[in-house]
Amino acid sequence: MRAAILGVGGNGRAIARALDKDPRVESIRLLDHDRRALAAPEKKGHTKPVDMMEARADDVDILAKALRGCDVVAHCTRPRHNVSVMRACIAAGVHYVDLAASGPLRPGEPYGILEQVEMGDAFRSAGISALLSMGLDPGMTNVLARSAAGRLDVIESIRIRSGGVVNLPGFSYFPLYSRDAFLDDILVRPTVWVDGGLQEREPVSGEERFAFPSAVGPQATYFVSHEEVKTLPRFLGKPVGYVDFKFAVDPSLVRSLHRLWHAGELSQDALTQLGDQFTDIRQTVLESFPDLSTSDALIRGTKCVTVEVDGSRGSQRRQIRGDIVFSHEESIRRDGSTAVYYLSGVAAAIGMMLLAEGGHLPPGAFPAEVLPPDVVLREWGRRDLPVVWSERDLP
């Protein structure tokens, strides 16, 4: 596989390291608009041939030229650029993978993941595939849901929970992935799938004390907008009555950020006058979180995602549960990054390899649950990564 990675930040670097360990990868092309990112010493540790080029996610023509000669690209810049990068892939005839979708931030705008799915006809015409939202969550959570659903005859509900414990000196709460992406995620009104359609919920509503595995323990979780809720009902292959996603997040922080958003303070390029100075409040908020590309070695704790699928097999109601639990210390030992970056990078690298191999995903644009779960989980296990399955009877 001749791989390309657009966006050489935390996710991009993690994907590059995962690809470099795979003997099926021939070469890696790193693309970024920022010369400083390309000047980072990432190239030094690679065993595969690596070349670097400047390219912007929002310049379709130049990006298409930069992608030619590659088999598949992982898009790791901000999700609001997904559609333009997909257009460049169509022009270049290159398979596409990303890790997350966008918005909508404003009422009436489409959900980004559904807008991407609608590009499926153009990908089919070009004879290429787009694998959407293939990281840890979304991504591996979709795969776990599909795997569990395949063991049941009828699916009642799918509940996805994301939590963890983390310690970094000087900080109480902070996102373990892109600060920009985190801000966009929590500003979108969450949805649940119920009664055959998507229904909006209030931000940080639906508080639930969820029992994660013992390395994390019980945590308060809340509705957060996430891609799985939008795609699983459509692509699972079986009808499902209810789907939701909840995240262990600081509710006071989220409510404060929503107040700033509604006051217009978090818009792109918005400046607020404070005394004699004009301040970019959005940038100030982002910089209040740690930059994990420089401080991740100090992080301690454990990341966990859990998928619970309730349904029935024959006449017996059952719950099938899958847990992915991984410590930040082990992730730093293996990869030099947090568990979120490491696991997301491995998941995206697996998706890229499956697209390049062919036969695992038809031409078009699809979320991760369309991949054969047994193949994905076999690749996951080859990298000595955990999935703990459990089952229990329901009343």
KETOR-918189 format. One record per residue (C-alpha): x, y, z; residue in one letter; residue number from 1. Coordinates in nm, 4 decimals, padded with zeros to 6 digits, always signed. Layout:
BEGIN
east X&north Y&up Z&res a&n NUM;
...
//
This chain:
BEGIN
east +00.0000&north +00.0000&up +00.0000&res m&n 1;
east +00.1168&north +00.3504&up -00.0879&res r&n 2;
east -00.0346&north +00.5545&up +00.1943&res a&n 3;
east -00.0929&north +00.9273&up +00.2323&res a&n 4;
east -00.1766&north +01.1170&up +00.5494&res i&n 5;
east -00.3224&north +01.4675&up +00.5333&res l&n 6;
east -00.2660&north +01.6534&up +00.8604&res g&n 7;
east +00.0480&north +01.5715&up +01.0581&res v&n 8;
east -00.0892&north +01.6375&up +01.4071&res g&n 9;
east -00.1514&north +01.3884&up +01.6878&res g&n 10;
east -00.3764&north +01.1583&up +01.4837&res n&n 11;
east -00.1683&north +01.1836&up +01.1685&res g&n 12;
east +00.1545&north +01.0979&up +01.3470&res r&n 13;
east -00.0092&north +00.8021&up +01.5260&res a&n 14;
east -00.1383&north +00.6654&up +01.1941&res i&n 15;
east +00.2050&north +00.7076&up +01.0356&res a&n 16;
east +00.3683&north +00.5105&up +01.3164&res r&n 17;
east +00.1068&north +00.2345&up +01.2891&res a&n 18;
east +00.1550&north +00.2107&up +00.9118&res l&n 19;
east +00.5319&north +00.2040&up +00.9456&res d&n 20;
east +00.5067&north -00.1190&up +01.1478&res k&n 21;
east +00.2957&north -00.2961&up +00.8825&res d&n 22;
east +00.4988&north -00.4949&up +00.6259&res p&n 23;
east +00.2206&north -00.4488&up +00.3680&res r&n 24;
east +00.2907&north -00.0737&up +00.3503&res v&n 25;
east +00.5299&north +00.0326&up +00.0727&res e&n 26;
east +00.5563&north +00.4067&up +00.1370&res s&n 27;
east +00.4045&north +00.6949&up +00.3339&res i&n 28;
east +00.3371&north +01.0473&up +00.2076&res r&n 29;
east +00.2832&north +01.3164&up +00.4709&res l&n 30;
east +00.0798&north +01.6214&up +00.3653&res l&n 31;
east +00.0173&north +01.9397&up +00.5621&res d&n 32;
east -00.0309&north +02.3112&up +00.4949&res h&n 33;
east +00.2032&north +02.3980&up +00.7826&res d&n 34;
east +00.5736&north +02.3718&up +00.7027&res r&n 35;
east +00.6482&north +02.3473&up +01.0733&res r&n 36;
east +00.4474&north +02.0251&up +01.0983&res a&n 37;
east +00.6349&north +01.8789&up +00.8037&res l&n 38;
east +00.9651&north +01.9903&up +00.9557&res a&n 39;
east +00.9002&north +01.7867&up +01.2720&res a&n 40;
east +01.1400&north +01.4944&up +01.3220&res p&n 41;
east +00.8675&north +01.2388&up +01.2406&res e&n 42;
east +01.0504&north +01.1165&up +00.9316&res k&n 43;
east +01.3604&north +01.0074&up +01.1225&res k&n 44;
east +01.2136&north +00.7071&up +01.3005&res g&n 45;
east +01.0434&north +00.5506&up +00.9983&res h&n 46;
east +01.1645&north +00.2349&up +00.8290&res t&n 47;
east +00.9420&north +00.2943&up +00.5234&res k&n 48;
east +01.0175&north +00.5528&up +00.2541&res p&n 49;
east +00.8567&north +00.8819&up +00.3565&res v&n 50;
east +00.8051&north +01.1923&up +00.1445&res d&n 51;
east +00.6508&north +01.5213&up +00.2513&res m&n 52;
east +00.4498&north +01.7751&up +00.0557&res m&n 53;
east +00.2640&north +02.0949&up +00.1326&res e&n 54;
east -00.1103&north +02.0757&up +00.0648&res a&n 55;
east -00.4274&north +02.2291&up +00.2012&res r&n 56;
east -00.7433&north +02.0376&up +00.2813&res a&n 57;
east -00.9611&north +02.3080&up +00.1232&res d&n 58;
east -00.7736&north +02.3308&up -00.2093&res d&n 59;
east -00.9215&north +02.0425&up -00.4093&res v&n 60;
east -00.7115&north +02.0789&up -00.7238&res d&n 61;
east -00.3716&north +02.1032&up -00.5552&res i&n 62;
east -00.4603&north +01.8276&up -00.3086&res l&n 63;
east -00.5711&north +01.5955&up -00.5903&res a&n 64;
east -00.2336&north +01.6435&up -00.7574&res k&n 65;
east -00.0536&north +01.5698&up -00.4305&res a&n 66;
east -00.2515&north +01.2476&up -00.3834&res l&n 67;
east -00.1841&north +01.0989&up -00.7254&res r&n 68;
east +00.0273&north +00.7864&up -00.7059&res g&n 69;
east -00.1156&north +00.6933&up -00.3640&res c&n 70;
east -00.3661&north +00.4149&up -00.2948&res d&n 71;
east -00.5446&north +00.5623&up +00.0080&res v&n 72;
east -00.5348&north +00.8784&up +00.2192&res v&n 73;
east -00.6212&north +00.9311&up +00.5846&res a&n 74;
east -00.7701&north +01.2756&up +00.6415&res h&n 75;
east -00.6615&north +01.4067&up +00.9826&res c&n 76;
east -00.7297&north +01.7813&up +00.9636&res t&n 77;
east -01.0528&north +01.9338&up +01.0964&res r&n 78;
east -01.3673&north +01.7388&up +01.0033&res p&n 79;
east -01.5246&north +02.0457&up +00.8404&res r&n 80;
east -01.2851&north +01.9789&up +00.5494&res h&n 81;
east -01.4014&north +01.6193&up +00.4957&res n&n 82;
east -01.6134&north +01.6928&up +00.1899&res v&n 83;
east -01.3442&north +01.8905&up +00.0078&res s&n 84;
east -01.0866&north +01.6169&up +00.0728&res v&n 85;
east -01.3334&north +01.3566&up -00.0532&res m&n 86;
east -01.3729&north +01.5582&up -00.3733&res r&n 87;
east -00.9955&north +01.5585&up -00.4170&res a&n 88;
east -00.9926&north +01.1794&up -00.3727&res c&n 89;
east -01.2561&north +01.1416&up -00.6451&res i&n 90;
east -01.0455&north +01.3548&up -00.8790&res a&n 91;
east -00.7293&north +01.1578&up -00.7971&res a&n 92;
east -00.8867&north +00.8114&up -00.7864&res g&n 93;
east -00.7668&north +00.7499&up -00.4282&res v&n 94;
east -00.9490&north +00.5698&up -00.1462&res h&n 95;
east -01.0443&north +00.7883&up +00.1531&res y&n 96;
east -01.0461&north +00.7365&up +00.5321&res v&n 97;
east -01.1246&north +00.9858&up +00.8092&res d&n 98;
east -01.1652&north +00.9665&up +01.1862&res l&n 99;
east -01.4633&north +01.1913&up +01.2606&res a&n 100;
east -01.7391&north +01.4004&up +01.1019&res a&n 101;
east -01.8555&north +01.7573&up +01.1520&res s&n 102;
east -02.1564&north +01.9562&up +01.2744&res g&n 103;
east -02.4044&north +02.0845&up +01.2302&res p&n 104;
east -02.3349&north +02.3806&up +01.4558&res l&n 105;
east -02.6414&north +02.5707&up +01.3281&res r&n 106;
east -03.0049&north +02.4543&up +01.3011&res p&n 107;
east -03.0987&north +02.3308&up +00.9574&res g&n 108;
east -02.7464&north +02.2410&up +00.8471&res e&n 109;
east -02.6906&north +01.8739&up +00.7579&res p&n 110;
east -02.5107&north +01.6306&up +00.9822&res y&n 111;
east -02.1634&north +01.6007&up +00.8328&res g&n 112;
east -02.1553&north +01.2210&up +00.8374&res i&n 113;
east -02.4816&north +01.2013&up +00.6412&res l&n 114;
east -02.3601&north +01.4593&up +00.3915&res e&n 115;
east -02.0542&north +01.2419&up +00.3358&res q&n 116;
east -02.2637&north +00.9282&up +00.2897&res v&n 117;
east -02.4553&north +01.1082&up +00.0147&res e&n 118;
east -02.1299&north +01.1319&up -00.1815&res m&n 119;
east -02.1399&north +00.7551&up -00.2247&res g&n 120;
east -02.2623&north +00.7688&up -00.5849&res d&n 121;
east -01.9655&north +00.9823&up -00.6890&res a&n 122;
east -01.7249&north +00.7381&up -00.5220&res f&n 123;
east -01.8962&north +00.4416&up -00.6887&res r&n 124;
east -01.8651&north +00.6098&up -01.0271&res s&n 125;
east -01.4936&north +00.6612&up -00.9619&res a&n 126;
east -01.4518&north +00.2983&up -00.8519&res g&n 127;
east -01.3135&north +00.3938&up -00.5098&res i&n 128;
east -01.4277&north +00.3714&up -00.1481&res s&n 129;
east -01.4619&north +00.6162&up +00.1410&res a&n 130;
east -01.4444&north +00.4775&up +00.4944&res l&n 131;
east -01.6013&north +00.7337&up +00.7252&res l&n 132;
east -01.5255&north +00.7964&up +01.0942&res s&n 133;
east -01.2802&north +00.5107&up +01.1458&res m&n 134;
east -01.1041&north +00.5869&up +01.4728&res g&n 135;
east -01.1609&north +00.4583&up +01.8260&res l&n 136;
east -01.5006&north +00.6195&up +01.8821&res d&n 137;
east -01.6461&north +00.6509&up +01.6303&res p&n 138;
east -01.4914&north +00.3629&up +01.4403&res g&n 139;
east -01.4102&north +00.0655&up +01.6619&res m&n 140;
east -01.7330&north +00.1306&up +01.8529&res t&n 141;
east -01.9246&north +00.0841&up +01.5251&res n&n 142;
east -01.7365&north -00.2396&up +01.4608&res v&n 143;
east -01.8157&north -00.3692&up +01.8113&res l&n 144;
east -02.1832&north -00.2843&up +01.7636&res a&n 145;
east -02.1936&north -00.4689&up +01.4305&res r&n 146;
east -02.0148&north -00.7712&up +01.5770&res s&n 147;
east -02.2516&north -00.7928&up +01.8742&res a&n 148;
east -02.5603&north -00.7390&up +01.6592&res a&n 149;
east -02.4547&north -01.0312&up +01.4416&res g&n 150;
east -02.4966&north -01.2648&up +01.7401&res r&n 151;
east -02.8585&north -01.1608&up +01.8037&res l&n 152;
east -03.1737&north -01.2166&up +01.6022&res d&n 153;
east -03.3494&north -00.8946&up +01.7075&res v&n 154;
east -03.1807&north -00.5696&up +01.8148&res i&n 155;
east -03.3605&north -00.3558&up +02.0720&res e&n 156;
east -03.0964&north -00.0976&up +02.1610&res s&n 157;
east -02.7325&north +00.0033&up +02.1236&res i&n 158;
east -02.5734&north +00.2116&up +02.3961&res r&n 159;
east -02.2203&north +00.3452&up +02.3535&res i&n 160;
east -02.0250&north +00.4913&up +02.6451&res r&n 161;
east -01.6871&north +00.6647&up +02.6430&res s&n 162;
east -01.4988&north +00.7405&up +02.9612&res g&n 163;
east -01.1725&north +00.7092&up +03.1447&res g&n 164;
east -00.9548&north +00.8316&up +03.4255&res v&n 165;
east -00.6671&north +01.0646&up +03.3530&res v&n 166;
east -00.4202&north +01.2698&up +03.5503&res n&n 167;
east -00.1990&north +01.5479&up +03.4240&res l&n 168;
east -00.0427&north +01.7858&up +03.6771&res p&n 169;
east -00.2041&north +02.1280&up +03.6666&res g&n 170;
east -00.5273&north +02.0268&up +03.4919&res f&n 171;
east -00.8616&north +01.8974&up +03.6183&res s&n 172;
east -01.0442&north +01.8186&up +03.2912&res y&n 173;
east -00.9199&north +01.8295&up +02.9320&res f&n 174;
east -00.9845&north +01.6495&up +02.6013&res p&n 175;
east -00.7557&north +01.3648&up +02.5019&res l&n 176;
east -00.7883&north +01.4376&up +02.1324&res y&n 177;
east -00.7853&north +01.7453&up +01.9076&res s&n 178;
east -00.8869&north +02.0519&up +02.1063&res r&n 179;
east -01.0645&north +02.1992&up +01.8017&res d&n 180;
east -01.2531&north +01.8741&up +01.7405&res a&n 181;
east -01.3551&north +01.8529&up +02.1065&res f&n 182;
east -01.4957&north +02.2039&up +02.0997&res l&n 183;
east -01.6919&north +02.1322&up +01.7820&res d&n 184;
east -01.8241&north +01.8037&up +01.9279&res d&n 185;
east -01.9699&north +01.9508&up +02.2427&res i&n 186;
east -02.1229&north +02.2557&up +02.0725&res l&n 187;
east -02.3443&north +02.0335&up +01.8530&res v&n 188;
east -02.6801&north +01.9366&up +02.0035&res r&n 189;
east -02.6771&north +01.5622&up +02.0740&res p&n 190;
east -02.9214&north +01.3223&up +01.9100&res t&n 191;
east -03.0615&north +00.9803&up +01.9910&res v&n 192;
east -03.2227&north +00.7335&up +01.7532&res w&n 193;
east -03.5704&north +00.6428&up +01.8758&res v&n 194;
east -03.9045&north +00.5572&up +01.7157&res d&n 195;
east -03.7465&north +00.5325&up +01.3704&res g&n 196;
east -03.5761&north +00.8726&up +01.3612&res g&n 197;
east -03.3227&north +01.1085&up +01.5130&res l&n 198;
east -03.4391&north +01.3209&up +01.8051&res q&n 199;
east -03.2388&north +01.6067&up +01.9564&res e&n 200;
east -03.1569&north +01.6273&up +02.3242&res r&n 201;
east -03.0308&north +01.9119&up +02.5396&res e&n 202;
east -02.6526&north +01.9382&up +02.5799&res p&n 203;
east -02.5147&north +01.7381&up +02.8775&res v&n 204;
east -02.8588&north +01.5946&up +02.9534&res s&n 205;
east -02.9458&north +01.2314&up +03.0241&res g&n 206;
east -02.7055&north +01.1972&up +03.3165&res e&n 207;
east -02.6272&north +00.8305&up +03.3824&res e&n 208;
east -02.3882&north +00.6742&up +03.6311&res r&n 209;
east -02.2318&north +00.4106&up +03.4078&res f&n 210;
east -02.0256&north +00.1173&up +03.5343&res a&n 211;
east -01.7087&north +00.1052&up +03.3250&res f&n 212;
east -01.4604&north -00.1799&up +03.3902&res p&n 213;
east -01.2698&north -00.1702&up +03.7180&res s&n 214;
east -00.9687&north +00.0168&up +03.5773&res a&n 215;
east -01.2041&north +00.3144&up +03.5287&res v&n 216;
east -01.5029&north +00.2444&up +03.7533&res g&n 217;
east -01.8429&north +00.4194&up +03.7633&res p&n 218;
east -01.8593&north +00.7617&up +03.5980&res q&n 219;
east -02.1298&north +01.0171&up +03.5229&res a&n 220;
east -02.1957&north +01.0211&up +03.1483&res t&n 221;
east -02.4056&north +01.2579&up +02.9345&res y&n 222;
east -02.5520&north +01.2757&up +02.5844&res f&n 223;
east -02.2974&north +01.4054&up +02.3343&res v&n 224;
east -02.3390&north +01.4342&up +01.9577&res s&n 225;
east -02.1683&north +01.1399&up +01.7879&res h&n 226;
east -02.1565&north +00.9764&up +01.4478&res e&n 227;
east -02.2582&north +00.6239&up +01.5548&res e&n 228;
east -02.6096&north +00.7405&up +01.6416&res v&n 229;
east -02.6588&north +00.8724&up +01.2868&res k&n 230;
east -02.5212&north +00.5732&up +01.0953&res t&n 231;
east -02.5866&north +00.2515&up +01.2889&res l&n 232;
east -02.9648&north +00.2525&up +01.2319&res p&n 233;
east -02.9038&north +00.2852&up +00.8581&res r&n 234;
east -02.6065&north +00.0528&up +00.8051&res f&n 235;
east -02.6278&north -00.2099&up +01.0808&res l&n 236;
east -02.8093&north -00.4547&up +00.8541&res g&n 237;
east -03.0892&north -00.5094&up +01.1079&res k&n 238;
east -03.3614&north -00.2803&up +01.2449&res p&n 239;
east -03.2748&north -00.1207&up +01.5789&res v&n 240;
east -03.5155&north +00.0526&up +01.8140&res g&n 241;
east -03.2839&north +00.2847&up +02.0061&res y&n 242;
east -02.9234&north +00.4146&up +01.9789&res v&n 243;
east -02.7432&north +00.6686&up +02.1967&res d&n 244;
east -02.3933&north +00.7843&up +02.2861&res f&n 245;
east -02.2844&north +00.9197&up +02.6232&res k&n 246;
east -01.9505&north +01.0642&up +02.7264&res f&n 247;
east -01.7926&north +01.1178&up +03.0675&res a&n 248;
east -01.7448&north +01.4931&up +03.0403&res v&n 249;
east -01.7412&north +01.7834&up +03.2878&res d&n 250;
east -02.0991&north +01.9208&up +03.2613&res p&n 251;
east -02.0082&north +02.2616&up +03.4058&res s&n 252;
east -01.7436&north +02.3095&up +03.1395&res l&n 253;
east -01.9845&north +02.2159&up +02.8603&res v&n 254;
east -02.2574&north +02.4499&up +02.9866&res r&n 255;
east -02.0083&north +02.7365&up +03.0131&res s&n 256;
east -01.8887&north +02.6766&up +02.6570&res l&n 257;
east -02.2481&north +02.6712&up +02.5313&res h&n 258;
east -02.3122&north +03.0079&up +02.6963&res r&n 259;
east -02.0090&north +03.1508&up +02.5188&res l&n 260;
east -02.1241&north +02.9975&up +02.1892&res w&n 261;
east -02.4729&north +03.1433&up +02.2110&res h&n 262;
east -02.3188&north +03.4819&up +02.2911&res a&n 263;
east -02.1207&north +03.4586&up +01.9681&res g&n 264;
east -01.7853&north +03.4391&up +02.1448&res e&n 265;
east -01.6693&north +03.1039&up +02.0026&res l&n 266;
east -01.7254&north +03.1650&up +01.6335&res s&n 267;
east -01.4316&north +03.1331&up +01.3981&res q&n 268;
east -01.2302&north +03.4596&up +01.3858&res d&n 269;
east -01.4627&north +03.6357&up +01.6325&res a&n 270;
east -01.2837&north +03.9007&up +01.8410&res l&n 271;
east -01.4096&north +04.0305&up +02.1749&res t&n 272;
east -01.3023&north +04.3632&up +02.3200&res q&n 273;
east -01.1712&north +04.3370&up +02.6739&res l&n 274;
east -01.0700&north +04.6827&up +02.7875&res g&n 275;
east -00.8351&north +04.8253&up +02.5251&res d&n 276;
east -00.7524&north +04.4851&up +02.3777&res q&n 277;
east -00.9328&north +04.2573&up +02.1287&res f&n 278;
east -00.9165&north +03.8906&up +02.2213&res t&n 279;
east -00.9940&north +03.5724&up +02.0267&res d&n 280;
east -01.2023&north +03.3949&up +02.2932&res i&n 281;
east -01.2162&north +03.0681&up +02.0987&res r&n 282;
east -00.8385&north +03.0514&up +02.0764&res q&n 283;
east -00.8069&north +03.1453&up +02.4434&res t&n 284;
east -01.0404&north +02.8589&up +02.5379&res v&n 285;
east -00.8484&north +02.6115&up +02.3224&res l&n 286;
east -00.5156&north +02.7182&up +02.4702&res e&n 287;
east -00.6507&north +02.6628&up +02.8212&res s&n 288;
east -00.6370&north +02.2871&up +02.7476&res f&n 289;
east -00.2969&north +02.1153&up +02.7394&res p&n 290;
east -00.1248&north +02.0480&up +02.4096&res d&n 291;
east -00.0901&north +01.6717&up +02.4311&res l&n 292;
east +00.1684&north +01.6640&up +02.1549&res s&n 293;
east +00.4136&north +01.8114&up +02.4055&res t&n 294;
east +00.2841&north +01.6942&up +02.7453&res s&n 295;
east +00.1503&north +01.3425&up +02.6804&res d&n 296;
east +00.4476&north +01.1734&up +02.8486&res a&n 297;
east +00.3191&north +01.3053&up +03.1832&res l&n 298;
east -00.0310&north +01.1586&up +03.1470&res i&n 299;
east -00.1427&north +00.8719&up +03.3686&res r&n 300;
east -00.4711&north +00.6821&up +03.3610&res g&n 301;
east -00.6910&north +00.4609&up +03.1444&res t&n 302;
east -00.9211&north +00.5092&up +02.8457&res k&n 303;
east -01.2324&north +00.2954&up +02.7978&res c&n 304;
east -01.5082&north +00.2653&up +02.5390&res v&n 305;
east -01.8020&north +00.0299&up +02.5918&res t&n 306;
east -02.0761&north -00.0889&up +02.3584&res v&n 307;
east -02.3857&north -00.2617&up +02.4967&res e&n 308;
east -02.6269&north -00.4240&up +02.2520&res v&n 309;
east -02.9599&north -00.5485&up +02.3901&res d&n 310;
east -03.1807&north -00.7820&up +02.1919&res g&n 311;
east -03.2908&north -01.1414&up +02.1688&res s&n 312;
east -03.1640&north -01.4734&up +02.0434&res r&n 313;
east -03.4563&north -01.7038&up +01.9896&res g&n 314;
east -03.6917&north -01.6496&up +02.2812&res s&n 315;
east -03.4240&north -01.5274&up +02.5241&res q&n 316;
east -03.3433&north -01.1596&up +02.5724&res r&n 317;
east -02.9671&north -01.1023&up +02.5915&res r&n 318;
east -02.7160&north -00.8248&up +02.6340&res q&n 319;
east -02.3804&north -00.8485&up +02.4572&res i&n 320;
east -02.1161&north -00.6061&up +02.5789&res r&n 321;
east -01.7756&north -00.5183&up +02.4350&res g&n 322;
east -01.5125&north -00.3174&up +02.6238&res d&n 323;
east -01.1881&north -00.1684&up +02.4955&res i&n 324;
east -00.9715&north -00.0668&up +02.7915&res v&n 325;
east -00.6168&north +00.0651&up +02.7520&res f&n 326;
east -00.3817&north +00.2581&up +02.9794&res s&n 327;
east -00.2095&north +00.5777&up +02.8763&res h&n 328;
east +00.1143&north +00.4501&up +03.0278&res e&n 329;
east +00.1148&north +00.1433&up +02.8001&res e&n 330;
east +00.0217&north +00.3568&up +02.5021&res s&n 331;
east +00.3101&north +00.5955&up +02.5707&res i&n 332;
east +00.5443&north +00.2967&up +02.6092&res r&n 333;
east +00.4365&north +00.1527&up +02.2740&res r&n 334;
east +00.3734&north +00.4649&up +02.0705&res d&n 335;
east +00.4731&north +00.7776&up +02.2593&res g&n 336;
east +00.1140&north +00.9084&up +02.2575&res s&n 337;
east -00.2065&north +00.8933&up +02.4614&res t&n 338;
east -00.4331&north +00.5891&up +02.4386&res a&n 339;
east -00.6881&north +00.7891&up +02.2382&res v&n 340;
east -00.4353&north +00.8881&up +01.9708&res y&n 341;
east -00.2732&north +00.5447&up +01.9643&res y&n 342;
east -00.5941&north +00.3399&up +01.9397&res l&n 343;
east -00.7510&north +00.5798&up +01.6897&res s&n 344;
east -00.4354&north +00.5706&up +01.4802&res g&n 345;
east -00.4280&north +00.1917&up +01.4745&res v&n 346;
east -00.7985&north +00.1755&up +01.3820&res a&n 347;
east -00.7519&north +00.4191&up +01.0935&res a&n 348;
east -00.4417&north +00.2322&up +00.9740&res a&n 349;
east -00.6396&north -00.0934&up +00.9718&res i&n 350;
east -00.9132&north +00.0760&up +00.7677&res g&n 351;
east -00.6587&north +00.2086&up +00.5186&res m&n 352;
east -00.5043&north -00.1347&up +00.4728&res m&n 353;
east -00.8414&north -00.3026&up +00.4189&res l&n 354;
east -00.9343&north -00.0479&up +00.1517&res l&n 355;
east -00.6005&north -00.0953&up -00.0236&res a&n 356;
east -00.6339&north -00.4754&up -00.0147&res e&n 357;
east -00.9794&north -00.4591&up -00.1708&res g&n 358;
east -01.2745&north -00.6900&up -00.1203&res g&n 359;
east -01.3699&north -00.5610&up +00.2240&res h&n 360;
east -01.5756&north -00.2539&up +00.1299&res l&n 361;
east -01.7550&north -00.1915&up -00.2004&res p&n 362;
east -01.7089&north +00.1322&up -00.3960&res p&n 363;
east -01.9070&north +00.4112&up -00.2311&res g&n 364;
east -01.9037&north +00.5966&up +00.1012&res a&n 365;
east -01.9708&north +00.3964&up +00.4177&res f&n 366;
east -01.9249&north +00.4143&up +00.7968&res p&n 367;
east -01.7118&north +00.1617&up +00.9840&res a&n 368;
east -01.9941&north -00.0819&up +01.0653&res e&n 369;
east -02.0065&north -00.1851&up +00.6979&res v&n 370;
east -01.6597&north -00.3424&up +00.7268&res l&n 371;
east -01.6581&north -00.7161&up +00.8112&res p&n 372;
east -01.6163&north -00.7045&up +01.1906&res p&n 373;
east -01.4309&north -01.0364&up +01.2113&res d&n 374;
east -01.1614&north -00.9058&up +00.9746&res v&n 375;
east -01.1232&north -00.5763&up +01.1646&res v&n 376;
east -01.1088&north -00.7485&up +01.5031&res l&n 377;
east -00.8536&north -00.9982&up +01.3744&res r&n 378;
east -00.6317&north -00.7084&up +01.2630&res e&n 379;
east -00.6904&north -00.5412&up +01.6007&res w&n 380;
east -00.5877&north -00.8579&up +01.7845&res g&n 381;
east -00.2745&north -00.8979&up +01.5722&res r&n 382;
east -00.1509&north -00.5760&up +01.7323&res r&n 383;
east -00.2078&north -00.7170&up +02.0819&res d&n 384;
east -00.5000&north -00.4838&up +02.1470&res l&n 385;
east -00.7878&north -00.5832&up +02.3731&res p&n 386;
east -01.1584&north -00.6367&up +02.3304&res v&n 387;
east -01.3303&north -00.7933&up +02.6297&res v&n 388;
east -01.6682&north -00.9499&up +02.5488&res w&n 389;
east -01.9355&north -01.0486&up +02.7987&res s&n 390;
east -02.2955&north -01.1660&up +02.7761&res e&n 391;
east -02.5840&north -01.1838&up +03.0189&res r&n 392;
east -02.9506&north -01.2725&up +03.0164&res d&n 393;
east -03.2052&north -00.9923&up +03.0389&res l&n 394;
east -03.5475&north -01.0183&up +03.2036&res p&n 395;
//
